Amino acid sequence: MRDINDKRAIVDALWGGRPTELVADDTGKRSYSDMTLKGAALLAFIGTVLITAFLTWTFVFNVLNVLRGVAPPVVLFSSFIYAFACFALAVFFFVFHRAQP
């Protein structure tokens, strides 16, 4: 079994004895993203609208399948909940986006 000095020797050999040189220097500057809160709200709104369209499409197909007798009517409950919740979230993101300066 090796002792701790052997492990340090291996680490020193692998890292060249200076592991802190591999870390970037702290320049004191902060980098800020170009993404504003209004831009993030718009991006979230666009994504939610796309998901809402997909879930509404799925709900319409579920209604058609229930009318044809292919799917049980209980499928409509969960499909409606998903579509309505996503629509409510899209409305929230739209209002949130409009409220940003």
ABEGO torsion letter per residue (X at the ends): XBBAAAAAAAAAAAAGGBAAAABBBBAGBBBBBABBAAAAAAAAAAAAAAAAAAAAAAAAAAAAAAAAGABBAAAAAAAAAAAAAAAAAAAAAAAAAAABX
